[in-house]
Amino acid sequence: MTTFRTRDGREFLPLGLQTHNSSTGVPEMLDREIAAVKHYGGNLLEAPIYWYRIEAEQGVFNFDDLDDLIRRCRENGLHLIPLWFGINKNGHPNYAPEWMKLHPETYAIAQGRDGGRVASMSPLCQATLDADRRAFTTLMEHLRQVDGEIGTVIAVQIENEIGLANTDMDYRPEAQAIYHQGVPTVLDGVTLEDSGVTPAGNTWRSRFGRHAHEAFMAWAHADFIEQMAVAGKQVYDLPMMINVMLGEQGYEEAGLCYNSGAAVGRVLDIYKAVAPHVDLICPDMYVPDRERYRRVCGRYARGDNPLFIPESPITGVANAMNMMEAFADYGCIGMACFGAGHVMDMQGNPLPESMDMALSMRTVANVAPLLLKYRGTGRVHALVQQEFMDKQYLRLEGWHVEAKFISAAPSRWGMGSFLNTAAPENADIFTARGRGLLIQTGENEFYLAGCGVKVDFRRRPDPLEEDNYPLLASRQCGTLNFLSVEEGHFEGDSWVCDRVRNGDESNFELFSHRGQVVRIRLNPN
Ligand code: DGJ
């Protein structure tokens, strides 16, 4: 898959929130969390379903929680991604049924270097795979029956932030025997960066050097997930995804900085080789600093893995800013923030700390059809007010674009628009960090959506024109020379103009301060 599609084949951009871990089956929590999705302008709910509740007694299944989630999403016009909390939730088996947890002699717990059990179940245990896979395929069969025609559920996440906690590999004798069999042929040609060896031979050490143990556990987890995905798709062919506890943390050593065997950036090629039925390998983006955020996006946004962000902070300015670059520069195909209940008070009203992210998500939602259409073309530009910035310059083929940020360059005129606002009530839009998206849809046509930004265009000299300077210097060359400036919204893929801006609302700068979408047609003459 490249992008998400509805049952009738229309592309759409899933945006929304993930519930807290323990909300499923609790109506009071879910009501608040769905209200939060709406406050964020979202169309997506992600929610866990718990294996221990689905199969409390071995072989007896109960899908009430899932049915309830589907019904709630339908009633509220939302899509749903159920998260299969099976044997591994952040490296822990806490969502596995008791009949499994009580029998580690059958369902193996991984061992650490010292021979003691670690927190995680081993993916190298056939009985565990058989049980998890049986439950998962029963779930997929149920989904096919209850949702096959309508398609409220758009994808399923298998497990949650998998990997082994507290060890770099499973040191059980059974696992070690597999390790000593050498590297399976499915990994022929796969190498890892910074392994310290020139790959040769067939042992994990000779092929992957200092990352040998991590590579082995990545292969083991990827193989486990692949077998789950294959079996699940056989009964109901839905997109399958996994989410990842990032490896781009600290000194980046598996089992210490993150769960070993997780699909971290370093071992993505292993996962892609071993688990082709997993459509999306998704980074959980709890990354405030821009440089690391971009590094992670750059690793996961690949031709064989469109970037989908299933978890990210639900509050704070950092995510509200960085996400613009995920959509503009990395073709992000959807995004959710974690902890929906967290941003609503006990009466179900949004808390002030939700405003930054809610406004950014609504802004993105407002231009979703354009983001899908121009994804990967280089025509989607992020405007982001990094620290100390008052302006941002974009050099485009035919135009110089200067974006100014309203918090650093307040406008006295031209801000008179409260139509089409995406700003949640009380959002402090005049002091907020400016951010937005500028999308070039024609040689001289742009759409702007943002918060606290204004743009000014100046035609760039034509390389073949003898005397560019008079035109470049003339007022005629700048923003004032537009054909039309419209404020509006999209209905499906069609633009609907709600108001034409002119005079004070367009002559000084072309602004979007509350998430509005503005269509700008410039006059190149
Ligand atoms: C990442 C996990 O995937 C989520 O389930 C949740 O535990 C968050 N962390 C919040 O801590």
Boltz pocket constraint, residues with backbone or C-beta under 6 A from the ligand:
constraints:
  - pocket:
      binder: B
      contacts: [[A, 21], [A, 90], [A, 160], [A, 161], [A, 243], [A, 284], [A, 311], [A, 338]]
      max_distance: 6.0
